[in-house]
């Protein structure tokens, strides 16, 4: 479970204050995946990062009682001067998991061959994406966080393998996804919300959320 209680977050842009959330209160229970519709630049990534504990709210309380993933595609915690092997084994120890298993899983899924034993800082963006995606899928969570801004892989074989594993993980887990495209949410979510001018409007169905979102986009 993730619960926001009176959470506010804003940033100073240099000319004005950008409000991401204003006294937002909501809860995501296990087994009830949530999609958040929001226009680009409205703070989607910031909300996901707060859920993961990567950013703190200005005020309010965020409660986490489940195993929550880092955002899909997040590179934090990955040390560029270390190899993919070293990074995978380090993350495994952080989560008290078997380093041999995590290394083998990531090596197999990422499919980057000999580059797995080279520093991550030398990787192309595509290889980094495949490695971080593999690392997230190697760790089992109760709640998976997906930011539509995550880097994508152009490798067809990787996408096929990773997609199948992600579907298996999500069959037993809960997902929270933020996107400006309703079609993205249709793949994952039972309930939906709309982020608008610092307010999060919660709905029981994606159809209800989409009506408000479409009105905002076209108004």
N, C-alpha and C positions, 0 to 999 in steps of 0.2 A: 504494500500500500504506500502511496505517496499522498500527503495532504499539505495543501497550502492554506495557511490561516492568516488573513490580513496582510498578504505579501505585497510589498511595493518595490519597484525597481525603476530607476531612471538614469540617464546619462546626460552630461553636459556636452553639447556638440561644438561649443565655441561661440555660438550665437544664441542658442536657446536650450532649454532642457527637454530632452526626448523621453517621454514617459512610456515605459514598456508595460508595466503593470501598476495598477492603482488599487490597493486594498483588495486584492484578489483572494478569494477563498473557494477551494474546490478539492475534491478527493478522487483519486483513481484507485479502485479496488482491483485485486487480482482477478483475472478472468473477464474483465470488462475493458477491452482495449479502447483507447481514446485517440481521436484525430483532432488536431487543432488547425483550423483554416486561418491563414493570415497573409496579408499582402507582403510583398518583399519590402524589407526595411522596417518592418513593424516590431521586430524583436523575437522572431521565432527561435533563433539559435540561442539567444540569451535565456529564454524560458527552459529550453532543453538542458542547457548548462547548469541552471539552478537546480533542476530536478536531479542531475547527476552529482551535485555538490561541487561543481567546478567554479561556480560563481555564487556569491552570497547576496541575499536580498538587502535592500536598504533598511527595511523594517518588516516585521512579521515573522512567522515561524514556518519552516518546512520540515515535516516529519517523514521519515523513511523507515519502514518496518520490513522491507523485502530486499532481496539481492537485486540491485539495479545496475544495469550495464552502463559503461561509458558511451557517449553518443557514437553511433556508427560512423566510422571515418575519422574519429578523434585521434590526433597524433600525440596528445599529451602523455607523458610517461615513457615515450619511446625516445631513446637516446641515439642521436644521429651518428655518433662516432663508434657505436657498438654495432655488431652484426645482428641480423634478424634472429639468428640462433641465440645470441646472448640476451637480446631483448625478450624473446619468447620465454626463456628459462627464468629470467628475472621476474617477469609478470606472473609466471606460474608460482613462484615462491611467495609473491605478495598475496596471492589468493590461496596459499597453502595447498597447491595442486602438484601433481607429479610433473616435474620439468621435462622428463623424457617424453611423456605423452603429449604435452602442449607443444614441444618442439616438433615432434613427428607429425602431429595434426597440421600445424601451420606450414610445415615444409611440404606436405602432401597437397593441401588445399591451395596454397598460394601459387604453386607451380613455377616459382622463379628460379628453380634449379640451383646452379652454382652461386647465384647472387645471394642466396640465403646465408652464405658464409662471408658476405661482404658487408661493410658498414651501411646502415640504412640511409645515411646521409648521401650516399652515392646513387641511390635508387632514383628511377624516373618517377613521376607522379603516379603513373599507373601501377608500378610495382609497389609503391608505398601504400596505395589504396588496397591492393590485393593482400598485402601483409597485415595491415590493421584490421581489415574485414575478417581475415582468417583468424586473427588473434581474438577478436570479439566472439566469433562463433566457436572457438575452442573452449571458451568459458561459458558455463550454463548459468543463466540468470532467471529471476522471476519476472522482471520487467525489462524490456528492451527499448532503448531510446533511439529514434531515427529522425535525423534532420535531413530534409530534402536537399540541403546544400552539400551533402556528403559527396566525396569524389566518386566517380563511376569508373568501372573497368570496361575496357573495350575487348577484353579477352573472352571469347564466346564460351570456351570450355570452363573457364573459371566461373563465369556467371551461371552456367548450368549447374555446376557442383555446389557453389555457394548458395544459389537460390533454393535448391532442394534441401540443404541443411537448415537454411533459415526457416523454411516452411515447417520443418520438423520441430525446430526450437519453438516457433510461435504457436504450434499446435498445443504445446504444454505451457506456454507462457503468455504474458500480456505485453502489448506493444503500445507505446505512445509515439505518435508521428506528427510532426509539424510540416505543413506544406501550403503553398499558395494554389495547389491544384487539387480540386475535389476528387479527381480520378485516382490520385495516389492514395487517398484515405479509403476509398472503396475496397482496396485489396486487404486492408487490415482491421478496420474499426467497426465497432458496434455503436458507439456513441461519439458525438462530435461537439466541438466548441468553435467559436469564432472570436479571434482576438481583434478588437476594434477600439482605437483611441485609448489604450491602456486598460480596457475592460475585457474580461473574458466571459462570454455568454455561452452557457452550457445548454446542450440539447440532448434529448433522448435518442434522436436519430440523425444520421448524416443529411437526410433530405431536409429536415427542419433547419439545420445549420446552413445548408447550402442556399436556402432561400434568403436568409439574412446576408450571407456573404455575396451572393450574386447581386443583391440590391446595392450593397456598398460599392462593389466593383464598378457597377454601371451607373451609379448615381453621381 
